[in-house]
Amino acid sequence: MSLKKKFFHYIIPSIAAMWVFSLYSMVAGIFVGQDEGPAALAAINIATPVTSMLFAVALLFATGTSVLVSIAMGKKDQQQANEIFTMNVVVVLALSILIWIASELFAEPLALFLGADETTLQDVVGYLKIIMAFSSCYMVSYTFEVLVKTDGFPALATIGVTFGGVVNIALCYLFIPVLHWGTRGAALATGLSQLATLVVFLFHFVGKRANVRFTRLRIKPRVLGRIVSLGVADCVTEFSVGIVALLFNRVLMHSALGVDGVSTYAVIAYVTQLVIMTYVGVNQGTQPLVSYEFGTGDRGRYLTVFGMAAKTIGVLSLAAFIGCILLAPQIVQAFIPQAENPQLFAASVSAFRTYSLSYLVAGFNIIMAGFLSAVEKPACALTISLARGLVVITACLYALAALVGGTGVWFAAPLSEFLCLGLSLGIYLYQHRRIQSAVVHTF
């Protein structure tokens, strides 16, 4: 298979899996917004940082494990690949149980910290308690989804996530408009869909087709440290979605926009997750190929892979921006009916169009950070991810809110992404020659 065919063989299923995954929460938001109203929609958005945290922790280990497993397979060391895989799954499972226990004990303080008020508190607490009961399903299934692609079965990743998506849509319809369980129904549907996805991937890894398999558990602190260092950039990218949501929710709740502003941001956040996860899909599809070529010692081919990724991101970014500008009214209508709240609808369309400027450059920042992780430059990757995911966006958000007011927050993401693009390009160009002469570390 040519490198170009292999590239699309990996990224197309990866993007499709990310789309289906993003539709999980989007479908729940549509049902809740139509059936329960803006306050319930705001409640789910307030709880979003917690689910982002679950996936971020899973991605912290999955990305680093994917890189090291790919390098080990490139070196034809299958036993090493199996040991790294097994250690990763056990560690993620143990962490997910600890996270669930902590969230169960502190659900209400957590909801208040996230920005819930008397209008949304009970819905947020109920949603969190159910979602966190499925934390193991969230984290392990997402880990499996990444590693199934590393194992050489990217299409199976799409099948597993699609199956979970179908389960989610069916249960959302049953639990929300039929049984009227509201936000709790949305949480239960999402949790059960993650369980369904987990079962599909588990059957693969215990079956005969898997190349990477469970083996005797060996905890290697040095390898675990490398996994964490390599995955931290992608972890920050994912966790930044939750952090940004938390910051936006708190700023909006204390501005003149209030709950209506949070409802508007909920719509923006759902679409933004779909767009960003598309870019993450390209990144995740690219990383195993780059790491594999890096492991074989063929340093020229990784540049070809990265070039294809950059061109793909360029096309997708332009399509996302134009589509959101043209279809903004239809997208907002799915969550906030115009006839019921025309003022909120009009404000949301305007805000969404402004925010969508960030889609033009966010993908380039993501793939440059992911590429640097794949070639074992974790500090550089982390610098980019921290800048776009936390430092620069926070500065832009609070500066614009103070200078312009509540509506100024919608310009924060575009300004942040454009500023970070300059940083990303500078780091990539500086590291280019060093990467070409790098030495692949042994285990």
Disulfide bonds with the S-S distance in Angstrom:
none
